[in-house]
């Protein structure tokens, strides 16, 4: 039950695009399309931004997109805005019927 | 309004016990996987446990298996987490979570804090 690997931080200027990677194994990210992404501003509960690799819940801007290749999933934020600044986590269901989160990535808008 | 409200957190000594509760409303509770996610101070999210809609199957984080027990009462639309043999490293905010499509957590509670300290 090792955490999925994310970069500690990414940054970009308003209007730019940033991409966060999430690397797992063939027992989680690589096998299933059960990858989700969450946004967590400081002091608040997380919010679901992407589910099933690339699907957006109602109300999430289409600036947020997800993809997957092999054991690595990615979240891209296009047209970066000040309100996008937060901690982002990926997650995956696993082959042993457990669940694992990523290590978290702090997104900074310069 | 879809809502999850946790309660039961508090300060307990190492080796002690707590029982967390989560009251669900605004959706058909008995049709969803439910679970708990925790976040230690200044740390990332960590999945703790989840349970099948009918309560017949559950899964646990290795470090809590045998110490924590997840359960649910569909008639009362409530989820529970019994925490026994608590350790200092179990100190965290515990979030109640609804697992939706493809196990994405689409509803979160506001969290309840468990502090384990002597």
Interface residues (C-beta under 8 A of the other chain):
Chain A: X1 X3 X33 X34 X35 X36 X38 X40 X45 X46 X47 X48 X50 X51 X52 X55 X57 X87 X89 X91 X93 X96 X97 X98 X99 X100 X101 X102 X103 X104
Chain B: X35 X37 X44 X45 X46 X47 X50 X57 X59 X60 X61 X62 X95 X100 X101 X102 X103 X104 X105 X106 X108 X109 X110 X111
